[in-house]
């Protein structure tokens, strides 16, 4: 407590105020980056434990305990990055995605043609109740998942996509990854989300769609084999039961964020309501 009073007592010039503000801003940004992940609870627990230890060691003379804390500080600094490795990676990717001049987007008239082919394929797959999972790569590279699949390197067409996801083909169970406007690979295995999905209609494809968008800025389109419903996942959220127009609008916005409008903002709100998670 005396240390806190001493710090507040030194706030007599603008340099000290800026110094304290930067520290507060650092923790605020840290919590914002980890928001929505399990790391938030771990981070809060570490902060609470650290605060309690600091108060106890300052108010009570504990020589052995203080020595133990000083000796284990290096091990704690090494352990924290290991514990928070997935969250730190995701946070750094968010920082990188926040720089538009570094983001890779497909340009030209081929973009709209590709979108039309994807929408056409999803419509046919939905009508025939063929399950499908199509992932569009964003700024975050998905090379590790592409390498694990079967290389295709073909133009995006409704015929190619419907053939891949035909139930009798060998690649229909995996995901198709689209990179730079081309089908890069098929039969790709994606990470599943660890969140508990309470809706029984959300199967493995939907869990994979949410999982890949939790770890990257990709967009995933899933077609349900049971209901034929078309869903889109992005940023760990899923929007379900889309028609062709809404799907086309979301895909267009993904490749050209300048097309964002009130409808797409409302869809982000509906995404929270369309899937119940715990």
C-alpha positions as CSV (number, residue, x, y, z in Angstrom):
1,X,0.0,0.0,0.0
2,X,2.9,2.4,0.8
3,X,4.4,1.7,-2.6
4,X,1.1,2.6,-4.3
5,X,0.8,5.8,-2.3
6,X,4.4,6.6,-3.2
7,X,3.8,6.1,-6.9
8,X,0.7,8.3,-6.8
9,X,2.6,10.9,-5.0
10,X,5.1,11.2,-7.9
11,X,2.4,12.0,-10.4
12,X,3.4,15.7,-10.4
13,X,4.4,16.1,-14.0
14,X,3.2,15.1,-17.4
15,X,6.0,12.5,-18.0
16,X,4.8,10.5,-14.9
17,X,1.2,10.6,-16.1
18,X,2.2,9.4,-19.6
19,X,4.3,6.6,-18.0
20,X,1.3,5.4,-15.9
21,X,-1.1,5.7,-18.9
22,X,1.2,3.6,-21.1
23,X,1.2,0.8,-18.4
24,X,-2.6,0.9,-18.2
25,X,-2.8,0.9,-22.0
26,X,-0.6,-2.1,-22.2
27,X,-2.8,-4.2,-19.9
28,X,-5.9,-2.9,-21.7
29,X,-4.6,-4.0,-25.1
30,X,-3.5,-7.3,-23.6
31,X,-6.9,-8.1,-22.3
32,X,-8.5,-6.9,-25.6
33,X,-6.3,-9.3,-27.6
34,X,-7.1,-12.2,-25.3
35,X,-10.8,-11.4,-25.2
36,X,-13.1,-14.3,-26.0
37,X,-10.4,-16.9,-25.3
38,X,-9.7,-19.2,-22.3
39,X,-6.6,-17.2,-21.7
40,X,-8.6,-14.3,-20.2
41,X,-9.5,-16.4,-17.2
42,X,-5.9,-17.6,-16.8
43,X,-4.6,-14.1,-17.1
44,X,-7.0,-12.8,-14.5
45,X,-6.0,-15.6,-12.2
46,X,-2.3,-14.8,-12.6
47,X,-2.9,-11.1,-12.0
48,X,-5.0,-11.8,-8.8
49,X,-2.4,-14.3,-7.5
50,X,0.4,-11.8,-8.3
51,X,-1.4,-9.0,-6.5
52,X,-2.0,-11.1,-3.4
53,X,1.6,-12.3,-3.3
54,X,2.8,-8.7,-3.7
55,X,0.6,-7.5,-0.8
56,X,1.6,-10.4,1.5
57,X,5.3,-10.0,0.9
58,X,5.2,-6.2,1.5
59,X,3.1,-6.4,4.7
60,X,4.7,-9.5,6.3
61,X,8.4,-10.3,6.6
62,X,8.7,-13.7,4.8
63,X,12.4,-14.1,4.0
64,X,12.2,-17.7,2.7
65,X,9.1,-17.1,0.6
66,X,10.6,-13.9,-0.8
67,X,13.7,-15.8,-1.8
68,X,11.6,-18.5,-3.5
69,X,9.7,-15.9,-5.5
70,X,13.0,-14.2,-6.6
71,X,14.5,-17.6,-7.6
72,X,11.5,-18.8,-9.6
73,X,10.8,-15.5,-11.4
74,X,12.9,-16.6,-14.5
75,X,11.0,-19.9,-14.7
76,X,7.7,-18.1,-14.5
77,X,8.8,-15.8,-17.4
78,X,9.6,-18.8,-19.5
79,X,6.4,-20.7,-18.6
80,X,4.0,-17.9,-19.4
81,X,4.7,-17.9,-23.2
82,X,4.4,-21.7,-23.2
83,X,1.1,-21.6,-21.4
84,X,-0.3,-18.8,-23.6
85,X,1.3,-20.0,-26.9
86,X,-2.0,-20.4,-28.8
87,X,-3.4,-17.1,-27.5
88,X,-0.2,-15.2,-28.1
89,X,0.0,-16.5,-31.7
90,X,-3.6,-15.5,-32.3
91,X,-3.0,-12.1,-30.8
92,X,0.0,-11.5,-33.0
93,X,-2.0,-12.5,-36.0
94,X,-4.6,-10.0,-35.1
95,X,-2.0,-7.3,-35.0
96,X,-0.7,-8.3,-38.4
97,X,-4.2,-8.4,-39.9
98,X,-4.7,-4.9,-38.6
99,X,-2.3,-3.6,-41.2
100,X,-4.3,-3.4,-44.5
101,X,-1.3,-2.7,-46.7
102,X,0.1,-6.2,-45.7
103,X,-3.1,-8.1,-46.3
104,X,-3.4,-10.2,-49.5
105,X,-6.6,-10.0,-51.5
106,X,-7.6,-11.3,-54.8
107,X,-8.2,-8.5,-57.3
108,X,-9.8,-8.1,-60.7
109,X,-12.9,-9.4,-62.4
110,X,-12.0,-13.0,-61.5
111,X,-13.0,-12.4,-57.9
112,X,-16.7,-11.9,-58.7
113,X,-16.6,-14.9,-61.1
114,X,-15.1,-17.0,-58.4
115,X,-17.7,-15.9,-55.9
116,X,-20.5,-16.7,-58.3
117,X,-19.0,-20.2,-58.8
118,X,-18.8,-20.8,-55.1
119,X,-22.4,-19.7,-54.6
120,X,-23.6,-21.8,-57.4
121,X,-21.8,-24.9,-56.0
122,X,-23.2,-24.3,-52.5
123,X,-26.7,-24.1,-54.0
124,X,-26.3,-27.4,-55.8
125,X,-24.7,-29.1,-52.8
126,X,-27.5,-27.8,-50.6
127,X,-30.2,-29.1,-52.9
128,X,-28.6,-32.5,-53.1
129,X,-27.8,-32.6,-49.3
130,X,-24.1,-33.1,-50.0
131,X,-22.0,-32.1,-47.0
132,X,-19.2,-29.6,-47.9
133,X,-16.6,-27.4,-46.3
134,X,-14.9,-24.6,-48.3
135,X,-12.3,-22.4,-46.7
136,X,-11.1,-19.1,-48.3
137,X,-7.6,-18.1,-47.2
138,X,-7.2,-14.6,-46.0
139,X,-4.0,-12.7,-44.9
140,X,-3.0,-15.6,-42.6
141,X,-1.4,-18.3,-44.6
142,X,-2.9,-21.8,-44.4
143,X,0.0,-23.6,-46.0
144,X,0.3,-26.2,-43.2
145,X,-3.2,-27.4,-43.9
146,X,-2.8,-27.2,-47.7
147,X,0.3,-29.4,-47.5
148,X,-1.6,-32.1,-45.6
149,X,-4.3,-32.3,-48.3
150,X,-4.4,-33.4,-51.9
151,X,-3.0,-30.7,-54.2
152,X,-5.4,-29.6,-56.8
153,X,-4.3,-26.1,-58.1
154,X,-7.3,-25.7,-60.3
155,X,-9.7,-22.9,-61.2
156,X,-12.7,-22.4,-58.9
157,X,-15.8,-23.8,-60.6
158,X,-19.1,-25.2,-59.5
159,X,-18.4,-28.4,-61.4
160,X,-15.1,-29.0,-59.6
161,X,-16.5,-28.3,-56.1
162,X,-19.6,-30.4,-56.6
163,X,-17.4,-33.3,-57.9
164,X,-15.0,-33.1,-54.9
165,X,-17.9,-33.2,-52.4
166,X,-19.8,-36.0,-54.2
167,X,-20.3,-38.6,-51.5
168,X,-18.6,-41.4,-53.6
169,X,-15.3,-39.5,-54.0
170,X,-12.3,-40.0,-51.8
171,X,-11.9,-36.3,-50.9
172,X,-15.5,-35.5,-49.9
173,X,-14.9,-35.7,-46.2
174,X,-12.1,-33.1,-46.0
175,X,-12.1,-29.4,-46.7
176,X,-11.3,-27.5,-49.9
177,X,-8.9,-24.6,-49.4
178,X,-9.0,-21.7,-51.9
179,X,-5.9,-19.6,-52.2
180,X,-5.4,-16.6,-54.6
181,X,-8.6,-17.4,-56.4
182,X,-7.7,-21.1,-57.1
183,X,-8.6,-24.4,-55.5
184,X,-5.2,-25.1,-53.8
185,X,-6.0,-28.4,-52.2
186,X,-8.9,-30.8,-51.2
187,X,-9.3,-33.4,-48.5
188,X,-7.7,-31.1,-45.9
189,X,-8.0,-31.8,-42.2
190,X,-8.7,-28.7,-40.1
191,X,-8.5,-28.1,-36.4
192,X,-11.8,-28.4,-34.4
193,X,-13.0,-25.7,-32.1
194,X,-12.7,-26.6,-28.4
195,X,-15.8,-24.7,-27.5
196,X,-18.8,-26.7,-26.5
197,X,-21.6,-26.3,-29.1
198,X,-25.0,-26.9,-27.6
199,X,-26.8,-27.1,-30.9
200,X,-26.9,-30.8,-31.9
201,X,-27.2,-29.9,-35.6
202,X,-23.7,-28.5,-35.6
203,X,-21.5,-31.4,-36.5
204,X,-17.8,-32.0,-37.3
205,X,-17.9,-29.8,-40.4
206,X,-19.2,-26.9,-38.4
207,X,-16.7,-27.4,-35.6
208,X,-13.9,-27.4,-38.2
209,X,-15.3,-24.3,-39.8
210,X,-15.3,-22.5,-36.5
211,X,-11.9,-23.9,-35.5
212,X,-10.0,-22.7,-38.6
213,X,-11.5,-19.2,-38.2
214,X,-10.5,-19.1,-34.6
215,X,-6.9,-19.6,-35.6
216,X,-6.8,-17.4,-38.7
217,X,-8.7,-14.7,-40.6
218,X,-10.0,-17.2,-43.1
219,X,-13.7,-17.5,-44.1
220,X,-15.3,-21.0,-44.1
221,X,-18.5,-22.0,-45.9
222,X,-20.1,-25.2,-44.6
223,X,-23.0,-27.1,-46.1
224,X,-24.9,-29.4,-43.8
225,X,-25.3,-33.0,-45.0
226,X,-28.4,-33.5,-42.8
227,X,-30.4,-30.3,-43.5
228,X,-28.7,-28.8,-46.5
229,X,-28.4,-25.5,-44.7
230,X,-25.5,-23.2,-45.7
231,X,-23.4,-21.6,-43.0
232,X,-20.5,-19.2,-42.9
233,X,-17.9,-19.0,-40.1
234,X,-15.5,-16.1,-39.6
235,X,-13.6,-14.9,-36.5
236,X,-14.8,-17.9,-34.6
237,X,-18.5,-17.0,-35.2
238,X,-20.9,-18.8,-37.4
239,X,-23.9,-17.5,-39.4
240,X,-26.4,-20.2,-40.4
241,X,-29.2,-20.8,-42.8
242,X,-28.0,-18.4,-45.5
243,X,-29.6,-17.9,-48.9
244,X,-27.7,-17.3,-52.1
245,X,-27.9,-13.5,-51.8
246,X,-26.6,-13.3,-48.3
247,X,-23.8,-15.8,-49.1
248,X,-22.8,-13.8,-52.1
249,X,-22.8,-10.6,-50.0
250,X,-20.6,-12.1,-47.3
251,X,-18.1,-13.5,-49.8
252,X,-17.9,-10.1,-51.6
253,X,-17.3,-8.3,-48.3
254,X,-14.6,-10.8,-47.4
255,X,-12.6,-9.9,-50.5
256,X,-13.5,-6.3,-50.5
257,X,-14.1,-5.0,-46.9
258,X,-15.2,-1.6,-48.4
259,X,-18.5,-3.1,-49.2
260,X,-19.4,-3.4,-45.5
261,X,-22.9,-2.1,-44.8
262,X,-25.7,-2.2,-42.2
263,X,-26.8,-5.6,-43.3
264,X,-23.4,-7.2,-42.8
265,X,-23.2,-5.6,-39.3
266,X,-26.6,-7.0,-38.4
267,X,-25.3,-10.4,-39.6
268,X,-22.5,-10.2,-37.1
269,X,-25.0,-9.6,-34.4
270,X,-27.1,-12.6,-35.6
271,X,-24.0,-14.7,-35.6
272,X,-24.0,-14.6,-31.8
273,X,-27.6,-15.6,-31.7
274,X,-27.4,-18.3,-34.4
275,X,-25.2,-20.6,-32.5
276,X,-25.3,-21.3,-28.7
277,X,-22.0,-21.9,-27.2
278,X,-20.7,-22.3,-23.7
